[in-house]
């Protein structure tokens, strides 16, 4: 399972539906978490917590506040 698929599964767990339907790992760059995907700040924190647990990583508060697009999350995960 690639990183995009892990994120997609976490989005389904947190949001109860596949918000990333129709996107592939190459199509995500413009997807804004709040405006395009309709997430609120609590959902973003929950998504981060699920990713931390599943991938054994930790996001700082600054990281989470800086996540505006889906690509922001993917870029931070690729750094780790």
N, C-alpha and C positions, 0 to 999 in steps of 0.2 A: 504494500500500500504506500503510495507516495504521499508527500506532505499535504498536497491539496486535498486528497481524499480524506486524510485524517481531519483536516479543518472542516471539510464538508460534513463529515459524521458528527463532529462536535456541534456544528451549527444546528443540525437536526435534533441532537439531544437537548440543546438549550432552548431552541425556538419551536420545536415540535413540528417543523416542516423544513423542506429543502429549499432554503432561500437562494442557494447557489445553482439551482437547476438551470441547465442550459449553458453554464459556464464551464470552461476547462481551465486547467492551470495556466493556459496562455491568454485567457480572456479576462482575467480578474483585475487587471491593473487599475481600471477606472471605477471599480465598484466601491462606492463610499458606504461605510458601515451605517451611518445614520440616515443620510438622505436617500440613497439608492436601495439599501437593504432593509431600512426601517427599524434598525436596532435602537435600543435606548442604552444609556450608560450602564445600567445594571446587567443587561444582557452581554455587553462587551466584557465586563468584569467576569461574568460567569463563563464566557467562552475562554477567556484567558486562564481562569482557574482550571477548567477542564483540560486545556492544552498543557498547562504546567504538570498536572497530574499524569496525563497520558504519556507525555514526552520526557518527564523527569527534568524539566527546566524551571526557571523562575523569571518572571517579568518584574521589573521595577515599576513603581507607581508612575514614574516618568515615562516608561515604555508605554504603559496602558493609556496614559493621557495623550500620547502622541499617535495612537492608532486612529487614523482617519479613513484609510482605505484598507481593503483586504490585502493589497500588496504590502502595506506597512507591516502587517502581522507576518506575512510570509518572509519578508526581508529580515525581520528581527529573528525569526526562527532559523533562517539560513545562516545567520551570524553565529549561532550557538552550536 
